[in-house]
Amino acid sequence: MQGPVQRTRINHMIRLSPVRLIGADGEQVGVIDTQEALRMSQDAGLDLVEISPDARPPVCKIMDYGKYKYELSKKEQKGKSSGQELKEIRLGRSIKIDPHDVGIRVNQARRFLMAGHKVQITQRFRGREMAHKELGEERLIGVCQDLADVAKIEMAPRGVGRAITLVLAPDKAKIDQIKAQLIKEGKEAEEDLEKLEAEVAAQNAADDADQDDDLDDGKKKGKHRGPKDDRAGNPVDDEVADLLGEI
């Protein structure tokens, strides 16, 4: 049977005096009055944390408590994780995806990376888009740049059938720093993965269902757009269509 969970005492919760103090940079300050140690931590804009309560005098350290708490939680969870999983994020069903939708998918990839998972980004092509794979490569490079603060490239872009994919891996050091800051600010640092996975699965299913639109595209190839069509056109579609010789 486990005993009661011991709570870490910080700042004014530390009652015993004196304490053996360790400075923010790891230097041994020595045995000093608790109130003096508290004043020093406040002057440094940090917390006074009791790291060895059973010692006499207790050992305290000046530190960022949010980061310290996060490091403790990581140690407790070590070995319990089922391992990294590879999550796929598709950038629509063709290169004619709206920039807003790209942004949504970049955010989904970020959330998976923050949760410790690798992410495969896939850009698919339809029809004559295969002749302009450089457009897909440019988009993937842009996605990498958008996620550079939390990820590193594990597999560079490469062609797979009618698609180009790359794999991003979490940058652990950068993510740990972000999570520590979130905890310090009192914000939620963990992601609801079940909800995120359901969101991405529904998104991918919709893209798969829309593949039937390829048949409609074939019927529209000989159609010349008039003024009304131009007013309703998506600028992204227009630019790609121009490259493909469809305008």
Residue pairs with C-beta under 8 A, 6 or more apart in sequence:
6 53
8 49
8 50
8 69
8 72
9 15
9 49
9 50
9 53
10 47
10 48
10 49
10 50
10 65
11 38
11 41
11 47
11 48
12 38
13 50
14 34
14 38
14 48
14 50
14 58
14 60
15 34
16 34
16 57
16 58
17 33
17 34
17 35
18 31
18 32
18 33
18 34
18 57
19 31
19 32
19 34
19 37
19 50
19 57
19 58
19 59
19 60
20 30
20 31
20 55
20 57
20 58
20 59
20 60
21 29
21 30
21 31
21 32
21 37
21 40
21 60
21 61
21 62
22 28
22 29
22 51
22 59
22 60
22 61
22 62
23 29
23 40
23 61
23 62
24 44
24 46
24 61
24 62
24 63
29 37
29 40
31 57
34 60
37 48
37 60
37 62
38 48
40 48
40 62
41 47
41 48
41 62
44 62
46 62
46 63
46 64
46 65
47 62
47 63
47 64
47 65
47 68
48 60
48 61
48 62
49 60
49 61
49 62
49 63
49 65
49 68
50 58
50 59
50 60
51 59
51 60
51 61
52 58
52 59
64 180
64 184
65 184
66 180
66 181
66 183
66 184
66 185
67 180
67 183
67 184
69 183
70 176
70 179
70 180
70 183
70 189
71 180
74 176
81 116
84 116
84 117
84 118
85 117
85 118
86 117
86 118
86 119
86 120
86 167
87 109
87 112
87 117
87 118
87 119
87 120
87 197
87 200
88 119
88 120
88 121
88 122
88 200
88 204
89 105
89 108
89 109
89 112
89 119
89 120
89 121
89 122
89 200
90 105
90 122
90 123
90 124
90 203
90 204
90 207
91 97
91 102
91 105
91 121
91 122
91 123
91 124
91 139
91 140
91 143
92 101
92 102
92 124
92 207
93 124
93 126
93 207
93 208
93 210
93 211
94 124
94 125
94 126
94 129
95 123
95 125
95 129
95 132
95 135
95 136
95 139
95 240
96 129
96 234
96 236
96 237
96 240
96 241
97 236
98 234
98 236
99 236
102 139
102 143
105 121
105 203
106 143
106 146
106 147
108 196
108 199
108 200
109 119
109 121
109 143
109 147
109 151
109 168
110 147
110 150
111 191
111 196
112 119
112 191
112 193
112 196
113 119
113 147
113 150
113 151
113 168
113 170
113 175
114 150
114 170
114 175
114 178
114 179
114 191
115 190
115 191
115 193
116 170
116 175
117 170
118 154
118 167
118 168
118 169
118 170
119 151
119 167
119 168
120 165
120 166
120 167
120 168
121 140
121 143
121 165
121 166
121 167
121 168
122 163
122 164
122 165
123 136
123 139
123 140
123 163
123 164
123 165
124 162
124 163
124 207
125 133
125 136
125 162
125 163
125 164
126 162
126 214
126 217
127 214
127 217
127 244
128 244
128 245
128 246
129 135
129 136
129 240
129 244
130 162
131 244
132 240
132 243
132 244
133 159
133 164
135 240
135 243
136 157
136 163
136 164
137 157
137 164
140 157
140 164
140 166
141 157
144 151
144 153
144 166
144 168
147 168
149 171
149 174
149 178
150 170
150 171
150 174
150 175
150 178
151 168
151 169
151 170
151 171
152 168
152 169
152 171
153 166
153 167
153 168
153 169
154 167
154 168
154 169
155 165
155 166
155 167
156 166
157 164
157 165
157 166
158 164
158 165
158 166
179 189
182 188
182 189
183 189
221 246
225 233
225 247
238 247
241 247
